[in-house]
Amino acid sequence: MGQSRHISPATFWRAFFFLAFGLVGFSSARAAAVGASSPTPLAQVGKPDEAGARELVERFRAAGITGDYYLEFELQALPRRGEARTYRGRLWGSRNEQGAITRIQLVDASGQNVRWLLQNGAAPGVWTFRAGQVASLPEKAVLAPLIEGVELSAFDLLMPYLYWPDFQLTRIERVRGRPAYAFVFRPPVVFSQVHPEVSGVRAFLDTQFNALMQTERLGANGQVLTTFALGELKKIGEQWMLKSVDLRNETTRDKTRFLVTAAALNLEFAPALFEPGRLIDDVPAPRGDRLVRVDP
């Protein structure tokens, strides 16, 4: 197994939002910069031209992590009205020639064990295992909640829009105290035919680290439908790691929080673990001595 290493915020966010969800390290200096109390003036940040904007997106697409990893997490359903609920899950992450690939297991409100396999890249794919059957997720269901009662969908996890060819850098604005490039990605015709309610996605990349800070799914009239944003970071030893991310439905104001509770890095999984047909198999967690528990 390799030793843990510091990885840039761009790699961290690329890994997380492409369902690597990995606990990829920030260096202490860069993590401190992201949360700095004296933000960089927007006037000092130049807006790239079209070629520069495309280079930023291509660099973000190409970033990745080395090694396999395992997470234990909670999905906390936090409705504006009604009782909050918590769903516990596990996640195995790796990469193949197409991109990041992730296997997820959750127990839904009925107690049923539900599993997903998500392949990221230019040609993403999603497979599910429910009631003893493995099936490919149809395009019309990509925006549906992973399980009833949460806001998180396969679309939110895969973020396929970062591969949509039609995008534009529209402006620079401040997000969470940091100057960020605001990109708008427009859907291809095939997607629009199935989901006419989505006109695009706005993504905010930190100008210094090319790190994805927040995304907004836009409705047919340009209104914000959902917001996906960084929550908390956690430092364990010398490594910074993701602790939480929030997804909010801007119409209902209901929110779902993804909260990491344990992690194991620098693992090695057999490629067969990420074959759709293997979703029927039970997969054990790593040894307890490999897991790092994340305090509440």
C-alpha positions in Angstrom: 0.0 0.0 0.0 1.3 3.5 -0.8 1.7 6.2 1.8 -1.0 8.9 2.1 -0.1 12.1 0.2 -1.3 15.7 -0.2 -3.4 16.2 -3.3 -4.6 19.5 -4.7 -8.1 20.9 -4.1 -8.8 20.5 -7.8 -8.1 16.8 -7.6 -10.1 16.5 -4.4 -13.2 18.1 -5.9 -12.9 16.2 -9.2 -12.7 12.9 -7.2 -15.6 13.7 -5.0 -18.1 15.0 -7.5 -17.4 12.2 -9.9 -18.4 9.7 -7.3 -14.9 9.1 -6.2 -16.2 10.8 -3.0 -12.7 10.2 -1.9 -11.1 11.6 1.2 -8.4 13.1 -0.9 -6.1 15.4 1.1 -5.7 19.1 1.0 -2.3 20.4 2.0 -2.6 22.4 5.2 -1.6 25.6 3.4 -4.1 25.3 0.6 -6.9 24.3 3.0 -6.1 27.3 5.0 -6.2 29.4 1.9 -9.6 28.1 0.9 -11.0 29.3 4.3 -8.9 32.4 4.5 -10.5 35.4 6.2 -8.9 37.9 3.7 -10.3 37.0 0.3 -8.5 37.8 -2.9 -10.0 40.9 -4.5 -12.0 40.1 -7.6 -10.2 42.9 -9.4 -7.0 40.9 -9.2 -8.6 37.9 -10.9 -8.6 38.0 -14.7 -11.4 36.3 -16.7 -9.9 33.8 -19.2 -10.7 34.0 -22.8 -12.6 31.1 -24.5 -9.5 29.0 -25.0 -8.4 29.6 -21.4 -11.9 28.7 -20.1 -11.9 25.4 -22.1 -8.4 24.6 -20.7 -9.8 25.0 -17.1 -12.6 22.6 -17.8 -10.4 20.1 -19.5 -7.9 20.2 -16.6 -10.7 19.6 -14.1 -12.1 16.7 -16.2 -8.6 15.1 -16.3 -7.8 15.3 -12.6 -8.0 12.1 -10.6 -6.7 10.1 -7.7 -4.5 7.1 -7.4 -5.6 4.0 -5.4 -8.9 2.7 -4.3 -10.8 3.8 -1.2 -13.8 3.0 1.0 -16.3 5.2 2.8 -19.0 4.8 5.3 -21.5 7.7 5.3 -24.9 9.0 6.2 -27.5 10.6 4.0 -29.4 12.9 6.3 -32.8 13.9 4.9 -33.6 17.3 6.4 -37.0 18.4 5.1 -38.2 22.0 5.7 -41.3 20.5 7.3 -41.6 17.1 8.9 -39.2 14.7 10.6 -35.6 14.3 9.7 -34.4 10.8 8.7 -30.9 9.3 8.4 -29.9 6.5 5.9 -26.6 4.8 6.3 -24.5 3.6 3.5 -21.1 2.3 2.2 -19.1 3.3 -0.8 -16.2 1.6 -2.7 -14.3 3.8 -5.2 -11.8 3.2 -8.0 -10.9 4.3 -11.5 -10.8 2.4 -14.9 -10.0 3.4 -18.5 -13.3 5.4 -18.7 -13.0 7.4 -15.5 -14.1 7.1 -11.9 -16.2 4.2 -10.9 -18.1 3.7 -7.7 -20.2 1.1 -6.0 -22.7 2.3 -3.3 -24.9 0.4 -0.9 -27.7 1.9 1.1 -30.6 0.7 3.3 -33.8 2.6 2.5 -36.7 3.5 4.7 -38.3 0.1 4.2 -35.2 -1.7 5.3 -34.4 -2.9 1.8 -30.7 -3.1 0.8 -30.3 -1.1 -2.4 -27.0 -0.9 -4.5 -25.7 1.2 -7.4 -22.8 1.1 -9.7 -21.9 4.5 -11.3 -19.5 4.8 -14.1 -18.2 8.4 -14.8 -16.8 9.7 -18.0 -17.8 10.9 -21.4 -20.3 8.0 -21.6 -21.6 7.6 -18.1 -23.7 4.6 -16.9 -25.7 3.7 -13.8 -26.8 0.3 -12.7 -29.0 -0.6 -9.8 -29.7 -3.7 -7.7 -33.1 -4.0 -6.1 -35.2 -7.0 -5.1 -32.6 -9.4 -6.4 -32.4 -7.8 -9.9 -29.6 -5.9 -11.6 -30.8 -3.3 -14.2 -29.4 -0.3 -16.1 -30.9 3.0 -14.9 -32.9 4.6 -17.8 -32.1 8.1 -18.8 -35.6 9.3 -17.6 -34.7 8.2 -14.1 -31.4 9.9 -13.8 -32.8 12.9 -11.9 -34.9 10.8 -9.5 -33.9 10.4 -5.9 -31.6 7.5 -5.2 -34.0 6.5 -2.5 -37.4 7.9 -1.5 -37.0 10.8 1.0 -33.7 12.2 -0.1 -32.8 14.9 -2.7 -29.6 13.2 -4.0 -29.8 11.7 -7.5 -27.5 9.8 -9.9 -27.3 13.1 -11.9 -25.9 14.9 -8.8 -23.3 12.3 -8.2 -22.1 11.7 -11.7 -22.2 15.4 -12.8 -22.4 14.4 -16.5 -22.8 18.1 -17.5 -19.1 18.7 -16.9 -18.7 16.7 -20.1 -21.3 18.6 -22.1 -19.5 20.3 -25.0 -21.6 23.5 -24.9 -20.4 25.6 -22.0 -19.5 29.2 -21.3 -17.5 31.1 -18.7 -20.0 33.9 -17.8 -18.4 35.9 -15.0 -16.4 35.9 -11.8 -18.1 36.1 -8.5 -17.5 35.3 -4.8 -18.6 31.9 -3.5 -18.0 31.1 0.2 -15.6 34.0 0.5 -13.5 33.0 -2.5 -13.4 34.4 -6.1 -14.8 31.7 -8.5 -15.3 31.3 -12.2 -19.0 30.8 -13.0 -19.5 28.4 -15.9 -22.8 27.5 -17.4 -23.1 24.1 -19.1 -26.0 23.6 -21.6 -27.4 20.1 -22.2 -27.2 18.3 -25.5 -30.3 17.7 -27.5 -30.7 14.1 -26.4 -30.8 15.1 -22.7 -33.1 18.1 -23.3 -35.6 15.8 -25.1 -35.9 13.6 -22.0 -35.5 16.4 -19.4 -36.9 19.7 -20.9 -37.2 21.1 -17.4 -33.4 21.5 -17.1 -31.9 24.4 -19.2 -28.4 24.0 -17.8 -26.1 23.8 -14.8 -24.0 26.6 -13.3 -20.7 25.5 -11.8 -18.4 27.6 -9.7 -14.6 26.9 -9.9 -12.3 28.5 -7.4 -10.0 30.8 -9.4 -6.8 29.9 -7.6 -7.1 26.1 -7.2 -9.6 25.2 -10.0 -11.7 23.6 -7.2 -15.4 23.1 -7.6 -17.1 25.0 -4.8 -20.8 24.8 -5.8 -23.2 23.8 -8.6 -26.7 24.9 -9.4 -29.2 23.0 -11.7 -31.2 25.6 -13.7 -34.8 25.4 -14.7 -36.4 26.2 -18.1 -36.7 29.9 -17.1 -33.2 30.0 -15.6 -34.3 29.7 -12.0 -32.2 27.6 -9.6 -33.8 24.2 -9.0 -31.1 22.6 -6.8 -27.9 23.7 -5.2 -25.0 21.3 -4.4 -22.4 22.9 -2.1 -19.4 22.2 0.1 -20.3 21.7 3.8 -17.4 20.9 6.2 -13.8 19.7 6.0 -12.1 17.6 8.6 -8.3 17.3 9.4 -7.1 13.9 10.4 -3.3 13.9 11.1 -1.8 16.0 8.4 -4.5 15.3 5.8 -7.6 17.3 5.1 -10.7 15.4 4.1 -14.3 15.9 3.1 -16.8 15.7 6.0 -20.1 16.9 4.5 -21.8 18.2 1.4 -25.3 19.7 1.2 -27.8 19.3 -1.6 -30.9 21.6 -1.4 -34.1 21.7 -3.4 -34.6 25.4 -3.9 -38.3 24.9 -4.6 -39.3 22.9 -1.5 -36.3 24.0 0.6 -35.8 20.4 1.6 -32.1 19.4 2.1 -30.0 16.3 2.1 -26.6 16.2 3.7 -23.9 13.7 2.7 -21.9 13.1 5.9 -18.7 10.9 6.0 -18.4 8.8 9.1 -15.4 6.6 8.3 -12.9 6.1 5.6 -10.0 3.8 4.4 -7.6 5.0 1.7 -4.8 3.4 -0.4 -6.7 0.2 -0.8 -6.6 -2.3 -3.7 -9.9 -3.7 -5.1 -10.3 -6.4 -7.8 -11.7 -4.9 -11.0 -14.5 -7.4 -10.9 -15.9 -5.6 -7.8 -17.1 -2.9 -10.2 -18.8 -5.1 -12.8 -22.6 -4.6 -13.0 -23.3 -8.3 -12.6 -21.4 -8.3 -9.3 -23.9 -6.0 -7.6 -25.6 -9.2 -6.4 -22.6 -10.0 -4.3 -22.2 -8.9 -0.6 -18.9 -7.1 -0.2 -17.3 -6.9 3.3 -15.9 -3.6 4.7 -12.1 -3.3 5.0 -10.5 -4.5 8.2 -11.2 -2.3 11.2 -7.6 -1.2 11.6 -7.7 0.4 8.1 -10.7 2.6 9.0 -10.4 6.1 10.2 -13.6 7.2 12.1 -14.8 10.8 11.6 -16.1 12.5 14.7 -19.5 14.1 14.5 
